[in-house]
Structures are given as C-alpha cells and as structure tokens.
Amino acid sequence: MSDKELPHPKSANGPFYIIERCCIACDVPVSTAPEVFAYDEELHCCVYQQPRASDELDRTIDAAWC
C-alpha cells in the first residue's frame, strides 16, 4: 500500500476500509450498508464496524463495487 492509499484513520481494523481523502460523499456506502459505514464529523465516509454477518458482508461488497 502506498502512502496515497492509507485507510481513513477512524476505520475499524479489518479487510474493509475507505482510503483517506478519497471520499466524495456519494452516500452509496452509508445507504447500502449502514451497519458498516458511517460519516465522520468532516463528512468523510469510513468503516466504523467490519461486517459481522453474511448479509452485511454482501452489502459491503456491493458498496465497494458501486
């Protein structure tokens, strides 16, 4: 991972993350998997909780594809 692709510092540890300074506030991740994604105080999306159930995992992957 290069310096340009660091995870958002508020992301939960795990395989899914949003690249820091890469969010365009499109609302896709938060609306697709609200149990996984959230906005921070600067309206940057981050993974506040890694998916725990298979349906959460499916929606997290869907959000990544979008």
Secondary structure, DSSP 8 states (H G I E B T S, - for coil): --GGG-B-TTS-SSS---BTT------HHHHH-TTTEEE-TTS-EEESS---SHHHHHHHHHHHH-
